[in-house]
Amino acid sequence: MPIHKFAITDASMERSPGQDGDIFTGNLLDQRHGGPVTIGFGRYGPNQILEEIMAVHDTMVILEGKITVSDERESVTAGPGEIIAMQKGDKVTIRSHENDVVTAYVTYPHWQQPDD
């Protein structure tokens, strides 16, 4: 597989599946490219909440803003340069704060099927 370099401007942002909030994702590398992981960028508007049971292992790198992820055991808040890792099967609440949030993510396996 060749080496890839991406910028957020390369991402075609789409509303996160199953919700109608101001939360968008943009896959840049996924099963269509033959690799084992999906990578992309995410964007959360201010004060957004996403409740999710993780279908995949998801590593989120915070690039801008601040985000809090909670489960039944704990709550962590991360800002630029920090990473939050969520495991498959975790029931989480992801909350943005007063400003927009930009993230980069890596999931294993792929979180979205080609027909999605």
C-alpha positions as CSV (number, residue, x, y, z in Angstrom):
1,M,0.0,0.0,0.0
2,P,1.4,3.4,-0.9
3,I,2.2,6.2,1.6
4,H,-0.6,8.7,2.0
5,K,-0.7,12.3,3.3
6,F,-4.0,14.0,4.0
7,A,-5.2,17.4,5.2
8,I,-8.7,18.2,6.6
9,T,-9.4,20.0,3.3
10,D,-9.2,16.6,1.6
11,A,-12.1,15.2,3.6
12,S,-15.6,15.2,2.3
13,M,-17.5,15.8,5.6
14,E,-20.9,14.0,6.0
15,R,-23.3,14.0,9.0
16,S,-22.4,11.3,11.4
17,P,-24.7,8.3,10.8
18,G,-27.8,8.0,13.0
19,Q,-27.9,11.5,14.3
20,D,-29.0,14.9,13.3
21,G,-26.7,17.1,15.3
22,D,-23.8,19.3,14.1
23,I,-21.4,16.3,14.0
24,F,-19.6,15.3,10.8
25,T,-17.0,12.7,9.7
26,G,-14.9,12.4,6.6
27,N,-13.1,9.1,5.9
28,L,-9.9,9.5,3.9
29,L,-8.6,5.9,4.0
30,D,-10.8,2.9,4.5
31,Q,-11.7,-0.5,3.2
32,R,-11.9,0.9,-0.4
33,H,-8.1,1.3,-0.2
34,G,-7.3,-2.2,1.0
35,G,-6.0,-1.3,4.5
36,P,-7.1,-2.8,7.9
37,V,-8.1,0.6,9.5
38,T,-10.2,3.6,8.7
39,I,-8.7,7.1,9.1
40,G,-10.3,10.4,8.8
41,F,-11.3,13.7,10.3
42,G,-14.3,14.7,12.5
43,R,-16.0,18.0,13.3
44,Y,-18.3,18.7,16.2
45,G,-20.1,22.0,16.5
46,P,-20.4,23.7,19.9
47,N,-22.3,21.9,22.7
48,Q,-23.0,18.7,20.7
49,I,-23.8,15.4,22.4
50,L,-23.4,11.9,20.7
51,E,-24.4,8.8,22.6
52,E,-23.0,5.7,21.0
53,I,-22.2,2.0,21.6
54,M,-18.8,1.7,19.9
55,A,-19.0,-0.8,17.0
56,V,-15.3,-0.6,16.5
57,H,-12.1,0.4,18.4
58,D,-11.8,4.2,17.9
59,T,-8.8,6.4,18.6
60,M,-9.6,10.1,18.4
61,V,-6.8,12.7,18.3
62,I,-8.1,16.2,19.3
63,L,-6.7,18.9,16.9
64,E,-8.8,21.9,17.9
65,G,-11.3,22.6,20.8
66,K,-12.1,20.4,23.7
67,I,-14.2,17.2,24.0
68,T,-15.3,15.0,26.9
69,V,-16.0,11.3,26.6
70,S,-17.9,9.5,29.4
71,D,-18.9,5.9,30.1
72,E,-20.4,4.3,33.1
73,R,-17.0,4.3,34.9
74,E,-15.3,7.6,34.1
75,S,-15.2,10.8,32.2
76,V,-12.2,12.3,30.4
77,T,-11.7,15.6,28.8
78,A,-9.1,16.2,26.1
79,G,-7.8,19.2,24.1
80,P,-5.4,19.8,21.2
81,G,-2.6,17.3,21.1
82,E,-4.4,14.7,23.3
83,I,-5.8,11.3,22.4
84,I,-8.9,9.5,23.6
85,A,-9.2,5.7,22.9
86,M,-12.6,4.0,23.0
87,Q,-13.0,0.3,22.8
88,K,-15.5,-1.8,20.8
89,G,-18.6,-2.4,22.9
90,D,-18.1,0.7,25.2
91,K,-21.3,2.7,25.7
92,V,-20.0,6.3,25.6
93,T,-21.3,9.9,25.6
94,I,-19.2,12.2,23.5
95,R,-19.7,15.9,24.3
96,S,-18.2,19.0,22.7
97,H,-17.8,22.2,24.7
98,E,-18.4,25.9,23.8
99,N,-16.2,25.9,20.7
100,D,-16.0,23.8,17.5
101,V,-13.9,20.6,17.8
102,V,-11.8,19.1,15.1
103,T,-10.5,15.5,15.5
104,A,-8.6,13.0,13.5
105,Y,-9.5,9.3,14.0
106,V,-8.4,5.8,13.4
107,T,-10.8,2.9,13.7
108,Y,-10.3,-0.8,13.7
109,P,-11.9,-2.5,12.0
110,H,-13.7,-0.2,9.5
111,W,-16.7,1.6,11.1
112,Q,-18.6,2.2,7.9
113,Q,-19.5,-0.3,5.2
114,P,-19.1,0.6,1.5
115,D,-22.8,1.0,1.0
116,D,-23.2,3.4,4.0
